[in-house]
Structure formats: structure tokens, C-alpha cells
Amino acid sequence: MPTSATNNRPEDLILRLSSPENQTKFKALRELKNQIIGNRTKKLTYVKSGVVVPAVVNSLSSSDSSVIVQASAVIGSFACGVDAGVKAVLDAGAFSLLLGLVSHSDVKVVDAAARSLKIIYQSKLAPKYDFLSKENMCFLISLLDSESENITGLGATIITHSCQIIAEQKVLYEAGILKKLLDLLRGSLSQRDASLEALAAVSRNNPDVSSEFAEANDGRAFRVVCELTKDKYPRTRLLASMCLIALWNTSPCHLQDAGLRSKLIHILIELLDDPGQVGDDAPFALSSLIAGKEDLQKLAFEADVIDKMSKHLMKDSLPAKRLQGIFLALADVCSKLEVCRENLISLEVLKLVAEALNHDCSEVRIAACMCLRSVSRSVKNLSAGMFMNDLIVIPLIKLLNDASTAVQIAALSALCNVVVEFTTRKSIFLQYGVVKQLVHLSTSMDSTVRLNAVRALKNLIFLAEKQFKGEIFLELSPATLWSLICDHESSVQEQAISFVRNLVDGCVDSIEYIFTEEAIILHAIVRLLRNTSNPEVCIQGMYVLANVATGNEFHKEAVLQQLLPPAGSDDPSVLIKLLQSNDNRLRTATVWTVVNLTFPSSPGAYSRLVKLRNAGVYSSIKNMANDSCLDVKLRVKTALDQ
């Protein structure tokens, strides 16, 4: 075997790294560094050995500065872009040793340690820095006050990684960190970039810090950041854009210039052409800029964002992160405007979205689901059955059994829209086994999975035919539905009751479902109406009763019996409590129920009217004749006329 191959084995490296001779140790470290730089496979091989990384970390305690510098560089290489490498160096105790070396007397050691720490801090696995500790804050200030760009960059990187809550932003601002970061904007390229990232972290979702940032030095700092969006370096343009986006999302008043917002969209789309990390990060920044903002989504549409991102999707072998970012950005740009959805569908991007549902990376699968969820909000295309094809439905159903709960939730969210399907082809979901899977997921221990599974079932029976409803109800079973109505999460209760609302809507025969197994479903809903203070749950509950009250005399009497107190009881009717609600929608639903109970052509209408009068319901409704809500007012007029 060649000597070089022998020397590259983990056990031989360990021998040389453990050598008492500094020169031998130095050469071993240098060889190891050259082997793993840019070679993910080599890194993972040495990490998995379990002995190489600890041996390198031990070298940080050497008395020879050149050995420490090499060891620091190797640790940085192991941590660069590989979470397994970061975990290995952290587990070996590298972090505290490197932090101590930042105060070393040798400048080269200090710089090497700072570079490695910056790399480690780029990972989510890096330990969180405690800004609330006075000692830690003093150390951070000393880093930012350093004349070394590596040290100041480390200080800014620590802030970017660890500043996550308002309390931390507040203590950093009070310590004068904002001014120090703004001063770094005048520094070197690396200082500028580190400062931009840290400024975004300190000001994000904090109006006070954002205002101070925007108004600092009479707005000069803000103008500097705006200018940096035109910088010749792509990463600087990206970070400056992200800094402005963080500011805009927190305090829109500081970014009123529509021209600047449009410019940001164009910058981020151009940065998608970058082949490296900048191109991977650009769509995430675009997503953050336009999410939930209809005006910006319109600007993005006018800037041909959908067309340009679609062309990127058609390229071969895109990195998973870039795919994820593009699908997320497309999801956001199509979230509100029908014209954007039409544009995406016309470009035949749906096929690419469907293919991404089978991607190896779970984050890409989630992003593809989110994109499909946004596009499938189109009533026009749902009505046309656009999403009812094997290309979309089969991989989406497959994701319901995904090993990742996050993927399951994303798939359920998309399915909630797809199953609405206004055509008569809903039976296809029974054939594919979707109903059985949704029923199974409705019993999940994860409340978000339960919620979305029940919501999908609710949408599935929306305007469905009688036979289809019966098959779904049989699969779900009254007992399971009862348990969902009684769920400890109010959001699940609401969706379960909404399912019942859709179930009993339509023909009189559908109403019979609520009376199965001694009416346990009806009793559960009424019990919630009496006991819960959640208006959303009550609204759905009252619409269930309003639907049941459109049925025959038996149905009407059953509803009235549930809503009025037992004979001889002094308790007020639950109707009175709900009629006095502050929620306009709940008052409307409650009056609708009374209207349906007292419909004049019903044989028992007069008898029910007398009972409602005796229970004080008539007086309550009469007092609502001038209700502030027009919808309530109109329903009250109908009730009083009857």
C-alpha cells in the first residue's frame, strides 16, 4: 500500500496528531485540512470515525501557535456547511477553547480562532449567546470595538445567530450595539456584510429599534443601506436588501417609496442567477418581502417574477435549498391574486410542483405543498377540475404517510383546498383511499395534524351528494366525530362542528346523521354551546342547529328542546346568552336558528313560538330591532314578522 494512503487512515492520523513533536502534528493538521476542504465525503468519513475531530480539538491546547492556527483552520473546515461536522467539533469541546483563544497574545491565533467561530455560528447547532449576562455583553462590546475585521465580524455574527427575541434586541440597543453596527457599515467588505446581517437581526419585529435605525444620523445610515443594494458584490446586495426587508416588515412607514420596493423585487430576481449561496438565499428574501402583501405581489407579477422563477425551475439539478426557496416565493406571490395563479398555471409550472412532491428533501416537499395550496385557492380552476389528476393527487396522497410530521401537515393543508372540488368527481377520493387516511390522521396525537385532517374532511363533504356524505360518515363513525367535537383544542372543535354543519346541509335525509347513536353528536354540540366562550366554536354550532331546524317537525322540536332549559328550571336559555354576544356573526347565526324554528308554514311553529316567548327569547330578539349590524337587523325583522 502507498505511504500516502497509509498516512490518510484515521488511525495513522491519530498517531501523528497525538505526536509530542509539534512539527509532526503541524504537518498532519495541514494534510488533513487540504484533504477535507471542499470535500464533503472526506469530512463525513473522518467525522464518523469518532476519533479524528477530538484529536484535532486537543491540538488547540498546544504550546505552539502554528499548531493552534492549523487546528483552528481544520475545525472551521469540518464545521463549514456540514451540520454533522459542527456537532462533532462542539461535542469535542472546541467551542469554549476557540472562544478562549480570541484573547490569545498571538494575532494569528486570534484571527484563526475568530474565523472558525464565525463558521460555527453560521449553523443552527451553535450554542446561543446569552446577551442578558453583563459579562457576555462586555465581551461582545470588546469584539465590536476591535480593530481586527475578523474579530468585529465575529461579534456581528454572534448577534445574527443569537438575537431572536425582543428582550435581547432591547438589551443590545441599550448597550449601544446599534451604533457600533452602523459604524461597521463604513468598514471592509466582510465587516459591512456582517453588520448588515446583524442589523436585520436587531431590528426585526422591533418597531423601536427599527425607527432608531431608520432615523440614525438623520437617515444617513438608512440611505447607506439603500445604496448598498447597488453594490458590485452580489452578497452585499442581498444582505442590504434583506436588511431593508426586515425594516419594511417591522415598520412599513420607513419604506414608503414604491420605486424602492419595486427595485428590491428586481434585485432579488437578478440575484437568483448567482450560482452560489446568494442565489440559494435570494428567493427566501423575496418570499419574506411579498408574503401577505397584495400590493407587492402585484408589483412582483408586473416584474415577471413568476415567469423568471419558472425558468429557473426548468433548469437541471437545482440545489434543494434553491428549489425550496423558489416554491415558497411562488406560494407567496400566488397567495392572494387570481391573475398570479392563472399566470403560474399557464406556464405549466404545476407539473414541476407535482414532481417536487416526490423530492428527496423534506423541505422541498413542504414548499411544493405550500405552492400547490396557494394555486389551488382558485375557485375557477377548482371548478374546472384542474387539480383532479393523477399527477397531483397521487403524490399528494402519498405524503399523508410521510415520515415527517411537517410534510404531513403541509400535504393536508394543500389537500384541504384540492378536495373542495366543485365537480361531481369527489368519489375519486374514496377510490384513492384518501378518506380512510384522513380519518386515521384525525386521531393523531399531533393537534395540527388532527386539525388539518378534520378540515380536509369538512371540505370534502362541502356540497357533496347524499351517498358520498353517507360513505364518509360511515368511515369516520359517530364515536370518532364525537371525540373530535369534544377535543381539548378549540380549533379542532370548530372544524369538527363545521364538518357536521356541511354534513347536515342539504336534503332532510342528511339531517338524520346528527341523531345517530342516541344523538350523541347533537348533545356534544349543545354542551359546547352552553360551556364554551369561544365565538368561532359557537358560530359553527349555531349554524349546525340552524340547518337542523330547516328539517321536519321532529328535527325542529329536537333543536328547541336542546336550546330551552328543562321544565321548572330557572336557568336562562342558551339562546339568550348567544343573542347577547358581542360577535355579529354569532348573533346572526342564533337569529337564523330562531327564524327556522318558527317558520310559519311549519305545523308546530306557533307552539314553538309560545315556548320561545315564555323563555324570554322573544323579548331579547325584540330588543335587537335596531342592532348595529345590518345582517343581524334583517334577520331580526324576519323573526319578528313571523
ZAMARGU-4260 file (C-alpha; in steps of 0.2 Angstrom, whole numbers, plus 5000, padded with zeros to 4 digits):
<rodrens>
0) 5000/5000/5000 | 5007/5018/4996 | 5013/5028/5010 | 5001/5042/5007 | 4986/5031/5008
5) 4993/5023/5024 | 4995/5040/5032 | 4977/5045/5027 | 4969/5032/5038 | 4961/5038/5053
10) 4971/5028/5065 | 4988/5034/5057 | 4981/5052/5058 | 4978/5050/5076 | 4996/5044/5079
15) 5003/5059/5071 | 4990/5071/5078 | 4995/5064/5095 | 5014/5066/5092 | 5024/5075/5105
20) 5033/5083/5090 | 5024/5100/5086 | 5032/5098/5068 | 5024/5081/5065 | 5007/5087/5072
25) 5008/5103/5061 | 5011/5093/5045 | 4997/5081/5050 | 4985/5095/5053 | 4989/5104/5036
30) 4987/5087/5027 | 4970/5084/5035 | 4965/5102/5031 | 4970/5100/5012 | 4960/5084/5011
35) 4944/5090/5018 | 4942/5107/5011 | 4928/5107/4999 | 4926/5088/5001 | 4910/5083/5010
40) 4913/5065/5008 | 4931/5066/5016 | 4924/5077/5030 | 4910/5064/5034 | 4922/5050/5034
45) 4933/5057/5047 | 4918/5064/5057 | 4911/5046/5058 | 4927/5039/5064 | 4924/5047/5080
50) 4942/5050/5084 | 4949/5062/5072 | 4940/5078/5077 | 4943/5076/5096 | 4962/5074/5091
55) 4961/5090/5081 | 4952/5099/5095 | 4965/5093/5108 | 4978/5102/5097 | 4970/5119/5102
60) 4979/5117/5119 | 4996/5116/5110 | 5010/5127/5116 | 5015/5130/5098 | 5005/5145/5090
65) 5007/5137/5072 | 4999/5121/5078 | 4984/5131/5085 | 4982/5141/5069 | 4981/5125/5059
70) 4970/5116/5071 | 4958/5131/5071 | 4958/5130/5052 | 4954/5112/5052 | 4940/5114/5064
75) 4932/5128/5053 | 4934/5116/5038 | 4925/5102/5047 | 4911/5114/5053 | 4909/5123/5036
80) 4892/5118/5028 | 4891/5101/5037 | 4880/5100/5052 | 4887/5083/5057 | 4904/5092/5057
85) 4898/5106/5068 | 4891/5094/5080 | 4907/5084/5080 | 4918/5099/5084 | 4905/5105/5098
90) 4904/5088/5106 | 4923/5088/5106 | 4924/5104/5116 | 4930/5115/5103 | 4919/5130/5106
95) 4925/5135/5123 | 4943/5133/5118 | 4941/5144/5102 | 4932/5157/5112 | 4946/5157/5125
100) 4959/5159/5110 | 4951/5175/5105 | 4960/5183/5119 | 4977/5175/5114 | 4993/5186/5113
105) 4997/5180/5096 | 4987/5189/5082 | 4987/5175/5070 | 4979/5163/5083 | 4966/5176/5087
110) 4961/5178/5069 | 4961/5159/5066 | 4950/5156/5081 | 4938/5170/5076 | 4937/5163/5058
115) 4932/5146/5065 | 4920/5153/5077 | 4911/5163/5063 | 4909/5147/5053 | 4902/5138/5068
120) 4890/5152/5071 | 4883/5150/5054 | 4875/5134/5060 | 4859/5132/5070 | 4868/5120/5081
125) 4880/5133/5088 | 4876/5137/5106 | 4865/5153/5109 | 4874/5168/5116 | 4867/5175/5132
130) 4866/5194/5129 | 4857/5196/5146 | 4873/5192/5155 | 4883/5208/5159 | 4900/5198/5157
135) 4895/5192/5140 | 4889/5209/5134 | 4906/5217/5139 | 4915/5203/5129 | 4903/5207/5114
140) 4907/5225/5115 | 4926/5222/5116 | 4924/5211/5100 | 4914/5225/5091 | 4927/5238/5097
145) 4942/5228/5090 | 4952/5234/5075 | 4953/5217/5068 | 4940/5214/5055 | 4939/5195/5059
150) 4935/5200/5077 | 4922/5213/5074 | 4914/5201/5061 | 4913/5188/5074 | 4904/5200/5086
155) 4892/5204/5072 | 4890/5185/5068 | 4886/5181/5086 | 4872/5194/5086 | 4865/5187/5069
160) 4865/5170/5076 | 4858/5173/5094 | 4847/5188/5094 | 4830/5181/5092 | 4818/5190/5105
165) 4813/5207/5109 | 4821/5207/5126 | 4838/5203/5118 | 4836/5217/5105 | 4832/5229/5119
170) 4847/5225/5129 | 4858/5226/5114 | 4851/5243/5109 | 4853/5249/5127 | 4871/5244/5127
175) 4874/5255/5111 | 4876/5240/5099 | 4866/5248/5086 | 4878/5262/5084 | 4893/5250/5083
180) 4885/5240/5070 | 4881/5256/5060 | 4899/5261/5061 | 4904/5244/5054 | 4895/5249/5038
185) 4910/5260/5034 | 4922/5246/5036 | 4929/5232/5025 | 4918/5221/5014 | 4917/5207/5027
190) 4913/5220/5041 | 4899/5228/5030 | 4891/5211/5026 | 4892/5205/5044 | 4885/5222/5050
195) 4870/5221/5038 | 4865/5204/5044 | 4866/5209/5062 | 4856/5225/5059 | 4842/5214/5052
200) 4843/5203/5067 | 4842/5218/5080 | 4828/5227/5071 | 4817/5213/5065 | 4799/5214/5073
205) 4805/5228/5084 | 4797/5245/5079 | 4808/5255/5092 | 4825/5248/5086 | 4819/5249/5068
210) 4814/5268/5070 | 4831/5272/5078 | 4840/5263/5064 | 4830/5272/5050 | 4832/5289/5058
215) 4850/5287/5064 | 4861/5301/5059 | 4847/5310/5051 | 4843/5295/5040 | 4861/5293/5033
220) 4863/5275/5039 | 4846/5271/5030 | 4852/5279/5014 | 4869/5270/5015 | 4860/5253/5016
225) 4849/5258/5001 | 4865/5262/4991 | 4872/5245/4996 | 4858/5237/4986 | 4868/5243/4971
230) 4885/5236/4977 | 4895/5227/4964 | 4896/5212/4976 | 4880/5200/4975 | 4881/5195/4993
235) 4881/5213/4999 | 4867/5217/4988 | 4857/5203/4995 | 4861/5207/5013 | 4857/5225/5011
240) 4840/5220/5003 | 4837/5208/5017 | 4841/5222/5030 | 4828/5234/5021 | 4815/5220/5021
245) 4817/5217/5039 | 4814/5235/5042 | 4799/5236/5030 | 4791/5221/5038 | 4793/5229/5055
250) 4789/5247/5051 | 4781/5250/5034 | 4781/5269/5036 | 4800/5269/5033 | 4799/5261/5016
255) 4785/5271/5008 | 4794/5273/4991 | 4786/5261/4979 | 4800/5263/4967 | 4812/5256/4981
260) 4801/5241/4984 | 4800/5238/4965 | 4818/5239/4964 | 4821/5226/4978 | 4810/5214/4969
265) 4821/5216/4953 | 4837/5215/4963 | 4831/5198/4971 | 4826/5191/4955 | 4843/5196/4947
270) 4852/5188/4962 | 4843/5171/4958 | 4856/5170/4943 | 4870/5169/4956 | 4876/5151/4956
275) 4881/5150/4974 | 4874/5153/4991 | 4867/5171/4986 | 4856/5163/4973 | 4850/5150/4985
280) 4845/5163/4998 | 4838/5176/4986 | 4821/5168/4984 | 4819/5166/5003 | 4822/5185/5004
285) 4809/5188/4990 | 4796/5177/4999 | 4799/5187/5015 | 4796/5204/5005 | 4780/5199/4997
290) 4772/5187/5010 | 4754/5194/5014 | 4756/5210/5004 | 4744/5211/4990 | 4752/5227/4983
295) 4769/5219/4982 | 4763/5203/4975 | 4755/5214/4961 | 4772/5223/4958 | 4781/5205/4958
300) 4768/5200/4944 | 4772/5215/4934 | 4790/5212/4936 | 4788/5194/4928 | 4793/5186/4944
305) 4783/5170/4941 | 4790/5168/4923 | 4808/5171/4928 | 4807/5159/4943 | 4798/5146/4932
310) 4813/5146/4920 | 4824/5143/4935 | 4814/5128/4940 | 4816/5121/4922 | 4835/5120/4924
315) 4843/5103/4928 | 4849/5099/4946 | 4845/5114/4956 | 4851/5113/4974 | 4837/5108/4986
320) 4838/5124/4995 | 4835/5135/4980 | 4821/5124/4974 | 4813/5126/4992 | 4815/5145/4991
325) 4808/5146/4973 | 4792/5136/4978 | 4790/5146/4994 | 4791/5163/4984 | 4779/5156/4971
330) 4767/5151/4985 | 4768/5169/4992 | 4766/5178/4975 | 4751/5167/4971 | 4743/5168/4989
335) 4731/5182/4985 | 4729/5187/4967 | 4720/5176/4954 | 4730/5184/4940 | 4746/5177/4948
340) 4738/5159/4949 | 4732/5160/4931 | 4750/5165/4926 | 4758/5151/4935 | 4746/5138/4928
345) 4748/5145/4910 | 4767/5142/4912 | 4764/5124/4915 | 4773/5125/4932 | 4760/5114/4940
350) 4769/5099/4933 | 4785/5104/4941 | 4776/5107/4958 | 4769/5089/4957 | 4786/5082/4953
355) 4793/5091/4968 | 4781/5082/4979 | 4792/5067/4977 | 4808/5076/4980 | 4821/5068/4992
360) 4822/5083/5003 | 4808/5086/5015 | 4809/5105/5015 | 4807/5104/4996 | 4791/5093/4998
365) 4784/5105/5011 | 4787/5120/4999 | 4779/5112/4985 | 4764/5108/4995 | 4763/5126/5000
370) 4764/5132/4982 | 4750/5120/4977 | 4740/5126/4992 | 4741/5144/4986 | 4737/5140/4967
375) 4723/5129/4972 | 4714/5143/4980 | 4707/5147/4963 | 4689/5144/4963 | 4689/5145/4944
380) 4702/5131/4942 | 4694/5120/4956 | 4678/5121/4947 | 4686/5116/4931 | 4694/5101/4940
385) 4712/5107/4936 | 4719/5098/4951 | 4709/5082/4949 | 4723/5072/4940 | 4734/5058/4945
390) 4750/5069/4943 | 4745/5079/4958 | 4733/5069/4968 | 4743/5053/4969 | 4759/5061/4976
395) 4749/5072/4987 | 4740/5057/4995 | 4757/5048/4997 | 4763/5062/5008 | 4750/5059/5020
400) 4760/5044/5026 | 4777/5054/5025 | 4789/5051/5039 | 4790/5069/5043 | 4775/5077/5053
405) 4779/5094/5045 | 4777/5086/5027 | 4760/5078/5033 | 4754/5095/5039 | 4759/5104/5023
410) 4751/5090/5012 | 4735/5091/5022 | 4735/5110/5020 | 4736/5108/5001 | 4723/5094/5001
415) 4711/5105/5011 | 4709/5116/4995 | 4710/5102/4982 | 4696/5092/4990 | 4684/5106/4989
420) 4682/5101/4970 | 4665/5108/4965 | 4663/5095/4951 | 4654/5078/4954 | 4670/5068/4954
425) 4673/5068/4973 | 4671/5049/4973 | 4688/5048/4966 | 4695/5052/4984 | 4686/5037/4991
430) 4694/5026/4977 | 4711/5033/4981 | 4709/5029/4999 | 4710/5047/5005 | 4695/5047/5016
435) 4702/5032/5026 | 4719/5041/5028 | 4711/5057/5033 | 4700/5048/5046 | 4716/5040/5053
440) 4725/5056/5054 | 4711/5064/5063 | 4715/5053/5078 | 4734/5059/5078 | 4742/5064/5094
445) 4748/5080/5085 | 4734/5093/5086 | 4740/5102/5070 | 4738/5085/5060 | 4721/5082/5068
450) 4715/5100/5064 | 4720/5099/5046 | 4714/5081/5043 | 4696/5087/5050 | 4697/5102/5039
455) 4700/5092/5024 | 4686/5080/5028 | 4675/5096/5031 | 4679/5102/5014 | 4677/5085/5006
460) 4659/5084/5010 | 4655/5103/5005 | 4641/5102/4993 | 4643/5083/4991 | 4630/5071/4986
465) 4620/5062/4999 | 4628/5045/4995 | 4645/5052/4996 | 4641/5060/5013 | 4635/5044/5020
470) 4651/5034/5015 | 4662/5047/5023 | 4651/5047/5039 | 4652/5028/5040 | 4671/5029/5038
475) 4673/5042/5051 | 4660/5035/5063 | 4649/5044/5076 | 4661/5040/5090 | 4676/5047/5082
480) 4666/5063/5077 | 4660/5065/5095 | 4678/5064/5101 | 4684/5077/5089 | 4669/5089/5094
485) 4675/5086/5112 | 4694/5088/5108 | 4704/5099/5120 | 4709/5110/5106 | 4696/5123/5102
490) 4702/5124/5084 | 4699/5106/5081 | 4682/5108/5090 | 4677/5122/5077 | 4682/5111/5062
495) 4673/5096/5068 | 4657/5105/5071 | 4659/5114/5054 | 4661/5096/5047 | 4644/5092/5055
500) 4637/5109/5048 | 4642/5103/5030 | 4635/5085/5034 | 4618/5091/5038 | 4616/5104/5025
505) 4605/5100/5010 | 4591/5087/5010 | 4581/5082/5025 | 4589/5065/5025 | 4606/5072/5028
510) 4600/5079/5045 | 4597/5061/5051 | 4616/5059/5053 | 4616/5070/5069 | 4603/5059/5078
515) 4613/5043/5076 | 4618/5033/5092 | 4605/5042/5103 | 4610/5059/5096 | 4627/5060/5104
520) 4634/5072/5091 | 4619/5084/5094 | 4621/5083/5113 | 4640/5086/5111 | 4637/5102/5101
525) 4624/5109/5113 | 4635/5105/5128 | 4649/5116/5120 | 4637/5130/5116 | 4632/5131/5134
530) 4650/5129/5141 | 4662/5137/5129 | 4666/5156/5127 | 4675/5153/5110 | 4664/5163/5097
535) 4671/5153/5082 | 4665/5136/5090 | 4648/5144/5095 | 4646/5151/5077 | 4648/5134/5069
540) 4637/5126/5082 | 4623/5138/5079 | 4624/5135/5061 | 4623/5117/5063 | 4607/5119/5074
545) 4600/5132/5061 | 4602/5118/5047 | 4594/5105/5058 | 4580/5117/5061 | 4576/5118/5042
550) 4571/5099/5043 | 4554/5091/5048 | 4544/5094/5064 | 4554/5081/5074 | 4571/5090/5069
555) 4564/5107/5074 | 4557/5100/5091 | 4574/5092/5095 | 4583/5108/5092 | 4571/5118/5103
560) 4572/5105/5117 | 4591/5107/5117 | 4591/5126/5117 | 4577/5129/5131 | 4580/5125/5149
565) 4571/5110/5157 | 4554/5112/5163 | 4554/5120/5181 | 4572/5126/5179 | 4576/5144/5182
570) 4592/5144/5171 | 4591/5156/5156 | 4590/5149/5139 | 4607/5147/5130 | 4599/5156/5116
575) 4598/5172/5126 | 4617/5171/5130 | 4621/5169/5112 | 4609/5183/5106 | 4618/5195/5118
580) 4635/5190/5111 | 4647/5204/5105 | 4651/5194/5089 | 4640/5200/5075 | 4642/5183/5066
585) 4636/5173/5082 | 4621/5184/5084 | 4616/5182/5066 | 4618/5163/5067 | 4607/5162/5083
590) 4593/5173/5075 | 4594/5162/5059 | 4590/5147/5071 | 4575/5155/5078 | 4569/5160/5061
595) 4570/5142/5055 | 4561/5136/5071 | 4546/5147/5069 | 4544/5147/5050 | 4525/5150/5048
600) 4521/5135/5036 | 4528/5123/5049 | 4513/5114/5059 | 4521/5117/5076 | 4528/5134/5073
605) 4515/5143/5085 | 4519/5130/5099 | 4537/5134/5097 | 4534/5152/5097 | 4525/5152/5113
610) 4539/5142/5121 | 4552/5154/5115 | 4541/5169/5122 | 4540/5160/5139 | 4559/5158/5139
615) 4562/5176/5136 | 4569/5174/5119 | 4556/5184/5110 | 4560/5199/5122 | 4578/5198/5118
620) 4575/5197/5099 | 4563/5212/5100 | 4577/5222/5109 | 4588/5219/5094 | 4577/5228/5082
625) 4590/5242/5080 | 4605/5231/5081 | 4621/5239/5075 | 4625/5225/5062 | 4614/5226/5047
630) 4614/5207/5044 | 4608/5204/5062 | 4595/5218/5059 | 4587/5210/5044 | 4586/5193/5052
635) 4578/5200/5067 | 4565/5209/5056 | 4561/5192/5048 | 4560/5183/5065 | 4548/5197/5072
640) 4537/5196/5057 | 4535/5178/5059
</rodrens>
